[in-house]
Amino acid sequence: MSENFLNYITDFINSHHSMILGVAEADIPYGCMVWYSCRDGKNLYFMSRTATQHCQITLNCPQVSVIIYDSAGKYAIKKGIQLLGKVERVNEMGELNKVAANYIKDFPNAGNLVNSLLPIMVQPGAHTAFFRVVIEQGKELGTEAAIMSQNYVNV
């Protein structure tokens, strides 16, 4: 993979904050939109209720697909990225503190909620948690460049 492509993915991820998360269980696909925070271009962090369908599915099948796209473009002009990776729950308090601080920087209105939930997120039965999507592969979407059939590359 070229350094330019990695930089493109990192820049695109860091300039957006919503993604479509795709999961599947028993050959039944499910997708949802989640807000994410990212600092390194390789790990997307999102907060979600642990009882949601997407979180419950990732307990048994952590492999996910992610789509991040630029919705500000003109009709029929696609621009975005597709990613493949795995979901992990963030359980360590030191990492949770860093993730929460970055999440609040990206979503200041979520600060009170995040800070109130943070102390209980490390508990096994917590109803809300931070999750990490570890990006393994990616490809660019782009109608103008006619690259929609490009193969995934390791990130």
C-alpha positions as CSV (number, residue, x, y, z in Angstrom):
1,M,0.0,0.0,0.0
2,S,1.3,3.4,-0.9
3,E,2.0,6.1,1.7
4,N,-0.2,8.4,-0.3
5,F,-3.2,6.1,0.1
6,L,-2.7,5.7,3.8
7,N,-2.5,9.5,4.2
8,Y,-5.7,9.8,2.1
9,I,-7.6,7.4,4.3
10,T,-6.2,9.0,7.5
11,D,-7.2,12.5,6.3
12,F,-10.6,11.3,5.2
13,I,-11.3,9.6,8.5
14,N,-10.1,12.5,10.5
15,S,-12.2,15.0,8.5
16,H,-15.5,13.1,9.2
17,H,-17.2,11.8,12.3
18,S,-20.1,9.6,11.3
19,M,-19.9,6.2,9.9
20,I,-22.1,3.4,8.8
21,L,-21.2,0.2,10.7
22,G,-22.2,-3.1,9.1
23,V,-22.4,-6.3,11.0
24,A,-24.0,-9.7,10.2
25,E,-25.3,-12.6,12.2
26,A,-26.7,-15.9,10.8
27,D,-26.5,-14.5,7.3
28,I,-28.6,-11.5,8.2
29,P,-26.9,-8.1,7.7
30,Y,-27.5,-5.1,9.9
31,G,-26.3,-1.6,9.6
32,C,-26.4,1.5,11.8
33,M,-24.9,5.0,11.9
34,V,-22.6,5.8,14.8
35,W,-20.5,8.9,15.7
36,Y,-16.8,8.1,16.0
37,S,-13.6,9.8,17.1
38,C,-10.2,9.0,15.6
39,R,-6.6,10.2,16.2
40,D,-4.4,7.7,14.4
41,G,-6.3,6.8,11.2
42,K,-6.3,3.1,12.3
43,N,-8.8,2.9,15.2
44,L,-12.3,4.3,15.2
45,Y,-13.8,4.8,18.6
46,F,-17.6,5.0,19.2
47,M,-19.8,5.0,22.2
48,S,-22.9,2.8,22.3
49,R,-25.3,1.0,24.5
50,T,-24.2,-2.5,25.0
51,A,-27.7,-3.9,24.4
52,T,-28.0,-2.5,20.9
53,Q,-28.2,-5.0,18.1
54,H,-24.9,-4.0,16.5
55,C,-23.0,-4.4,19.9
56,Q,-24.7,-7.7,20.6
57,I,-23.8,-9.1,17.2
58,T,-20.1,-8.1,17.5
59,L,-19.9,-10.2,20.7
60,N,-20.2,-13.3,18.5
61,C,-18.8,-11.9,15.3
62,P,-16.4,-9.0,15.7
63,Q,-15.7,-8.6,12.0
64,V,-17.4,-5.4,10.6
65,S,-17.5,-3.2,7.6
66,V,-17.5,0.5,7.7
67,I,-18.5,3.2,5.2
68,I,-17.5,6.8,5.7
69,Y,-18.7,9.1,2.9
70,D,-18.9,12.7,2.1
71,S,-22.6,13.6,1.9
72,A,-21.9,17.2,0.8
73,G,-21.2,16.2,-2.8
74,K,-23.3,16.5,-5.8
75,Y,-25.8,13.9,-6.8
76,A,-24.3,10.7,-8.3
77,I,-20.8,11.8,-7.3
78,K,-19.5,9.4,-4.7
79,K,-16.6,10.1,-2.4
80,G,-15.7,8.1,0.6
81,I,-13.9,5.0,1.9
82,Q,-14.9,1.5,2.7
83,L,-13.1,-0.3,5.6
84,L,-13.0,-3.8,7.0
85,G,-12.0,-4.5,10.6
86,K,-12.9,-5.9,13.9
87,V,-14.7,-4.4,17.0
88,E,-13.2,-4.6,20.4
89,R,-14.7,-3.2,23.6
90,V,-12.4,-0.7,25.4
91,N,-12.1,-1.9,29.0
92,E,-8.9,-0.4,30.4
93,M,-9.5,2.8,32.4
94,G,-6.3,4.5,31.1
95,E,-7.3,4.0,27.5
96,L,-10.9,4.9,28.3
97,N,-9.8,8.3,29.7
98,K,-7.9,9.1,26.5
99,V,-10.7,7.9,24.3
100,A,-13.3,9.9,26.3
101,A,-11.1,13.1,26.1
102,N,-10.8,12.8,22.4
103,Y,-14.5,12.0,21.9
104,I,-15.4,15.1,24.0
105,K,-13.1,17.2,21.8
106,D,-14.9,16.0,18.7
107,F,-18.4,16.2,20.3
108,P,-18.4,18.8,23.1
109,N,-22.2,18.5,23.6
110,A,-21.6,14.8,24.7
111,G,-19.2,15.9,27.5
112,N,-21.6,15.6,30.4
113,L,-23.0,12.3,29.3
114,V,-19.5,10.8,28.7
115,N,-18.1,12.0,32.0
116,S,-21.1,10.7,33.9
117,L,-20.8,7.2,32.3
118,L,-17.0,6.9,32.2
119,P,-16.6,5.5,35.8
120,I,-18.9,2.6,35.1
121,M,-17.8,1.7,31.6
122,V,-15.1,-0.6,32.9
123,Q,-17.7,-2.8,34.7
124,P,-18.7,-6.0,32.8
125,G,-22.5,-5.2,33.1
126,A,-22.2,-1.6,32.0
127,H,-25.1,-0.5,29.8
128,T,-22.9,1.9,27.8
129,A,-19.3,1.4,26.6
130,F,-16.7,2.7,24.2
131,F,-15.8,0.4,21.3
132,R,-12.9,0.4,19.0
133,V,-13.0,-0.6,15.3
134,V,-9.5,-1.8,14.5
135,I,-9.1,-1.1,10.7
136,E,-7.5,-3.9,8.8
137,Q,-8.2,-3.1,5.2
138,G,-9.6,-0.2,3.2
139,K,-10.5,1.1,-0.2
140,E,-11.5,4.4,-1.7
141,L,-14.9,5.1,-3.2
142,G,-15.0,7.6,-6.0
143,T,-17.3,7.9,-9.0
144,E,-15.2,10.6,-10.6
145,A,-12.0,8.5,-10.5
146,A,-13.9,5.3,-11.5
147,I,-12.2,3.4,-8.7
148,M,-15.3,1.8,-7.1
149,S,-14.1,-1.7,-8.0
150,Q,-10.7,-1.2,-6.5
151,N,-9.6,-4.1,-4.2
152,Y,-9.2,-3.7,-0.5
153,V,-5.6,-3.1,0.7
154,N,-4.1,-3.7,4.1
155,V,-3.9,-0.7,6.3
